[in-house]
Amino acid sequence: MKLKINKKIRLGLIIIISVTAIVFAYLLYNEIYNPGFEEQTNSIYCYNNIGSIDYTIYLKPNNLYTGNTLEEGKLYITEFVDYIDVDLNYEFTGERAADIKGDYNITAKVKGFTGEGDKIINIWEKDFPIIQNKRINTSDGKVSINENIKMNLNEYITFAKEIKEATKISSQTSLTLYMNINIKGDTDKGAFEEFIIPNLVIPLDVMMFEILGSNIIDKPGAIEETIQVQQAVNRNLIIGYGIILFVL
């Protein structure tokens, strides 16, 4: 028994099937010969960038401690502290040669402030330069800085007390030791710039204190490029489009 279909309906079905077949034929062709591109980021020059500050507390003669030094990360009694021996270090290592220029300085900042946490308001501050703007100039893609200083804590405590007495303003006081490093580099793959500030924060005018701050900054970096990479052909889509075309 034959199924009879109205001529107009049959013509309409033929047109729909033909258009659909053309669409899927185009999708199949496009997937095979033009699968598309995606952006890919590649590192073309990598480097390590590390700044650190280490310290040792040297003590006055006292009846509490048997030794004359205390290591990092302790709670220190102000009256027993003679001076702080500080090692400031910076290392930059690139994966190959680069022309690097820049400078660094070491500064102690004493400030008076009020509040705590994110609500600190500075009332006054003063910088005490320790090492001023030493130049950095190298062409091998490496920088190494090693500085040692001895900080007499009593000098800064005395200064903070004098300012508080002179201003008649009650405030908290602190000493921050900064190592400011700023470098710019040129490589065969482009340029880069780095600026890091390892630091120590020491409370002043207190009976005992703990040293805080960002004393180690490890900041690797890279020069990157963005390229267009052709996507792989999706075989499942090709098979699906082929089956649909066969059915049509």
C-alpha positions as CSV (number, residue, x, y, z in Angstrom):
1,M,0.0,0.0,0.0
2,K,1.5,3.3,-1.1
3,L,1.4,6.4,1.0
4,K,0.1,9.3,-1.0
5,I,1.3,12.8,0.0
6,N,-0.2,16.0,-1.4
7,K,1.9,17.5,-4.0
8,K,2.3,20.9,-2.2
9,I,3.2,19.1,1.1
10,R,5.7,16.9,-0.8
11,L,7.2,20.0,-2.4
12,G,7.4,21.8,1.0
13,L,9.1,18.7,2.6
14,I,11.6,18.6,-0.3
15,I,12.5,22.3,0.2
16,I,12.8,21.9,4.0
17,I,15.0,18.8,3.7
18,S,17.1,20.4,1.0
19,V,17.7,23.6,3.0
20,T,18.4,21.6,6.1
21,A,20.9,19.4,4.2
22,I,22.6,22.5,2.8
23,V,22.9,23.9,6.4
24,F,24.4,20.7,7.7
25,A,26.7,20.3,4.7
26,Y,28.0,23.8,5.5
27,L,28.5,22.9,9.2
28,L,30.3,19.8,8.2
29,Y,32.6,21.6,5.8
30,N,33.2,24.4,8.3
31,E,34.1,22.0,11.1
32,I,36.5,20.1,8.8
33,Y,38.3,23.0,7.2
34,N,37.8,25.9,9.7
35,P,37.6,24.5,13.3
36,G,38.4,28.0,14.6
37,F,41.2,29.6,16.7
38,E,41.7,30.2,20.4
39,E,44.0,32.6,22.2
40,Q,46.9,31.1,24.1
41,T,49.3,32.9,26.4
42,N,53.0,31.8,26.4
43,S,55.8,32.9,28.7
44,I,58.8,33.9,26.6
45,Y,61.1,35.1,29.4
46,C,60.7,34.0,33.0
47,Y,62.5,35.2,36.1
48,N,62.6,35.0,39.9
49,N,62.4,38.1,42.0
50,I,63.0,37.7,45.7
51,G,63.6,40.3,48.5
52,S,64.2,39.4,52.1
53,I,65.1,40.9,55.5
54,D,66.6,38.8,58.2
55,Y,67.5,40.0,61.7
56,T,69.1,39.0,65.0
57,I,68.4,40.8,68.3
58,Y,71.5,41.5,70.3
59,L,71.0,41.9,74.1
60,K,72.5,44.1,76.8
61,P,74.0,42.2,79.8
62,N,71.1,40.9,81.9
63,N,70.1,38.3,84.4
64,L,67.4,36.7,82.3
65,Y,69.0,35.3,79.2
66,T,72.2,33.2,79.2
67,G,73.1,34.2,75.6
68,N,73.6,37.6,74.1
69,T,71.3,37.1,71.0
70,L,67.7,36.2,70.3
71,E,66.5,34.8,67.0
72,E,63.6,35.9,64.7
73,G,60.0,35.5,65.6
74,K,60.2,36.1,69.4
75,L,58.7,38.6,71.8
76,Y,61.4,41.0,72.9
77,I,61.8,43.0,76.1
78,T,62.7,46.5,75.0
79,E,64.9,47.3,78.0
80,F,67.1,44.3,77.2
81,V,67.6,45.1,73.5
82,D,71.1,46.6,72.7
83,Y,70.8,46.7,68.9
84,I,69.3,44.8,65.9
85,D,71.6,43.2,63.3
86,V,69.8,43.3,60.0
87,D,70.7,41.5,56.7
88,L,68.8,42.9,53.6
89,N,69.0,40.7,50.5
90,Y,67.7,40.8,47.0
91,E,68.1,38.3,44.2
92,F,66.9,38.6,40.6
93,T,67.6,35.7,38.3
94,G,66.4,35.6,34.6
95,E,66.4,32.6,32.5
96,R,68.9,34.2,30.1
97,A,70.8,37.4,29.6
98,A,69.1,40.8,30.0
99,D,70.2,44.4,30.4
100,I,69.0,45.4,33.8
101,K,69.1,48.9,35.3
102,G,67.6,50.4,38.4
103,D,68.3,51.5,42.0
104,Y,67.6,50.7,45.6
105,N,67.6,52.4,48.9
106,I,67.2,51.5,52.6
107,T,65.1,53.8,54.8
108,A,63.9,53.8,58.4
109,K,60.6,55.6,58.9
110,V,59.4,56.6,62.4
111,K,55.7,57.5,62.6
112,G,53.0,58.4,65.1
113,F,49.6,57.1,64.4
114,T,46.2,56.3,65.9
115,G,43.7,53.5,65.3
116,E,44.4,49.9,64.3
117,G,44.0,47.4,61.5
118,D,42.6,49.0,58.3
119,K,41.6,52.2,60.2
120,I,45.1,53.5,61.0
121,I,45.5,57.3,60.6
122,N,49.1,58.6,60.4
123,I,49.6,61.8,62.5
124,W,53.2,62.4,61.7
125,E,56.2,60.6,60.2
126,K,59.8,61.1,59.4
127,D,62.3,59.3,57.2
128,F,65.9,58.4,58.2
129,P,67.8,57.4,55.1
130,I,70.3,54.6,55.8
131,I,71.5,53.8,52.2
132,Q,70.5,56.3,49.5
133,N,69.9,55.4,45.8
134,K,72.6,52.9,44.9
135,R,72.6,52.1,41.2
136,I,71.9,48.7,39.6
137,N,73.5,48.0,36.2
138,T,74.1,44.5,34.8
139,S,73.8,42.8,31.5
140,D,73.8,39.1,32.5
141,G,70.2,38.9,33.7
142,K,71.2,38.6,37.3
143,V,71.1,41.0,40.3
144,S,72.4,40.2,43.8
145,I,72.2,42.7,46.7
146,N,73.4,42.1,50.2
147,E,73.5,44.8,52.8
148,N,74.0,44.6,56.6
149,I,73.1,47.3,59.0
150,K,73.0,47.6,62.8
151,M,70.0,49.5,64.2
152,N,70.3,51.2,67.5
153,L,66.6,50.9,68.6
154,N,67.1,53.4,71.5
155,E,67.8,56.3,69.1
156,Y,64.4,55.9,67.4
157,I,62.6,55.4,70.7
158,T,64.1,58.6,72.0
159,F,63.2,60.5,68.8
160,A,59.5,59.3,69.1
161,K,59.3,60.3,72.7
162,E,60.7,63.8,71.9
163,I,58.1,64.3,69.2
164,K,55.2,63.2,71.5
165,E,56.4,65.5,74.2
166,A,56.8,68.4,71.8
167,T,53.4,68.0,70.2
168,K,51.5,67.0,73.3
169,I,49.7,64.4,71.1
170,S,49.1,61.0,72.5
171,S,49.8,58.4,69.7
172,Q,51.2,55.0,69.0
173,T,54.6,55.0,67.4
174,S,56.5,52.6,65.2
175,L,59.7,52.1,63.2
176,T,59.5,50.6,59.7
177,L,62.6,49.5,57.9
178,Y,62.2,49.5,54.1
179,M,64.3,48.2,51.3
180,N,63.0,49.8,48.1
181,I,64.1,48.0,44.9
182,N,63.2,49.3,41.5
183,I,64.5,47.6,38.3
184,K,63.8,47.7,34.6
185,G,65.1,45.1,32.1
186,D,65.4,44.7,28.4
187,T,65.5,41.3,26.8
188,D,65.5,39.9,23.3
189,K,61.7,39.2,23.8
190,G,60.7,42.6,25.3
191,A,60.9,44.6,28.5
192,F,59.9,44.2,32.1
193,E,59.8,46.3,35.3
194,E,59.7,45.2,38.9
195,F,59.3,47.2,42.2
196,I,59.3,45.4,45.6
197,I,59.6,46.7,49.2
198,P,60.4,44.1,51.8
199,N,60.0,45.6,55.3
200,L,60.1,45.2,59.0
201,V,57.7,46.9,61.4
202,I,58.9,47.5,65.0
203,P,56.6,49.1,67.7
204,L,58.3,51.9,69.7
205,D,57.7,53.3,73.2
206,V,56.5,49.9,74.5
207,M,57.8,47.6,77.2
208,M,58.0,44.6,74.9
209,F,57.5,44.2,71.2
210,E,57.2,41.7,68.3
211,I,58.7,42.5,64.9
212,L,56.1,42.2,62.0
213,G,56.0,43.2,58.4
214,S,56.6,41.7,54.9
215,N,60.1,40.6,55.4
216,I,60.1,38.1,52.5
217,I,58.7,38.9,49.1
218,D,58.9,36.1,46.5
219,K,57.5,37.6,43.2
220,P,58.3,35.5,40.1
221,G,57.4,37.1,36.8
222,A,57.5,36.6,33.1
223,I,57.2,38.4,29.7
224,E,54.2,36.9,27.9
225,E,52.9,36.8,24.4
226,T,49.4,36.0,23.2
227,I,49.1,33.9,20.0
228,Q,46.2,32.4,18.0
229,V,46.2,28.6,18.0
230,Q,44.0,26.6,15.7
231,Q,41.6,24.3,17.5
232,A,41.6,20.6,16.9
233,V,38.8,19.2,14.7
234,N,35.9,17.9,16.7
235,R,35.4,14.3,15.3
236,N,32.2,13.8,17.2
237,L,30.6,16.8,15.5
238,I,31.8,15.6,12.1
239,I,30.3,12.1,12.7
240,G,27.0,13.7,13.9
241,Y,26.7,16.0,10.9
242,G,27.5,13.1,8.5
243,I,24.8,10.9,10.0
244,I,22.2,13.7,9.8
245,L,23.2,14.4,6.1
246,F,22.9,10.6,5.4
247,V,19.4,10.5,6.9
248,L,18.3,13.7,5.1
